């Protein structure tokens, strides 16, 4: 009823707009809806087909077919047209103009060869090492009471400078006791010697009395035979002689005892003298001094520390004996030794590079390493630096460069390194064209090479680098600016 009332109240214009909208608007299934004008007094009824969709017209089907055909055929037509244009342009293109082939020539630097005698220098890298290095150890045990200000890592000590001092009280008292015992022993020796002297004097008197007793007995015997004296008198004098003989023998035996005692005391005195000498040395060893001017490292002693005999105190490196260690290849070492017999005594130059500053030191090769191992890649050589403290102090561990004079090469050619190709080829210039020659590199000087081979004086070689060298390549000499 409400719907019928709304239809009655609509104007004619509104009904036309409604009918047009329903005619163009699709239903929920997407198909257009056929709309009929509703009678004002009744509801609109659906007169569509059994499925509810109006039939599509032939014109619309044709238009849809045309649109699909255009979407498919138009790109194909465009591609075909482009291909036809490309074929046409390619067929009508004029052939390129061919220029006559010209020979290429290179502008190069040249050098005229001149044979000569040269002594190259081998530039080798190495490191500095200590020529003399010792571990300083405590010689006696005790408490450290004093150390030198230089006894520290990197310190520098002079020869004879005291490094540390150990408490001396025990060693002083021990030395004093030994000296007192020696004095006592020497006093006993003097006493025994005096007793020996007195015994010798008594023995002298006893022997004189014995001699008198013998004379008296000899006098009594003739008198007794004549009856002047009794036989008892002879016996008494015989007894006196025996008593005096016994007294002399006792004195003589006592002298030997005194002599033995004296020898015993003298031996004790000698033993005490040796002990005193040892104790005095121990007292001296409580002060540890530097054996030579040195750099200090690996310090292990401080004031208040208890040290035992043979405890390590520090390591000293002789500051005036610095060596440089480097390796020569088998070829270099064999070449020098083969011609000169030995490498020892050869002067070399050591360079220590610090940033942009270079310090130079003269040195002399002293020896070759005790062992030759494959790990080093050659022969280990040691050279002693003559002035390790000038121009600046040089210490062990520095990375240095060493210039070692090589042997002298005769009748060889000196060329720039840029003239050598493939390690064994140079190019001689004949009639403005290159010709390869085989050569052998025997040494080097600065940035140049020393070579020998199929070369002659006066020939010109190419010293420039080019991309395609080879026999017959045309070259021209480059003009210097």
Buried (B, 14 or more C-beta within 10 A) or exposed (E): EEEEEEBEEBEEEEBEEBBEEBEEEEEEEEBBBBBEEBEEEEEBEEEBEEEEBBEEEEEEEEEEEEEEEEEEEEEEEEEEEEEEEEEEEEEEEEEEEEEEEEEEEBEBBBBEBEBEEBEBBBEBEBEBBBBBBBEBBBBBBBEBBEBBEBBEEEBEBEEEBBBBBBBBEBBEEBBEBBBEBBEBBBEBBEBBBEBBEBBBEBBEEBBEBBEEBBEBBEEBEEEBEEEEBEEEEBEBBBEBBEEBBEBBEBBBEBBEEBBEBBEBBBEBBEBBBEBBEEBBEBBEBBBBBBBBBBBBBEBBBEEEEEBEEEBBBBBBBBBBBBBBBBBBEEEBBEBBBEEEEEBBEBEBBBEBEEEEEEBEBEBEBBEBBEEEEEEEEBBBBBBBBEEBEEEEEBBBEBEBBBBBBBBEBEEBBBBBEBBBBEEBBBBBBEEEBBBBBEBEBBBBBEEBBBBBBEBEEEBBBBBBEBEEBEEEBEBEEEEEE
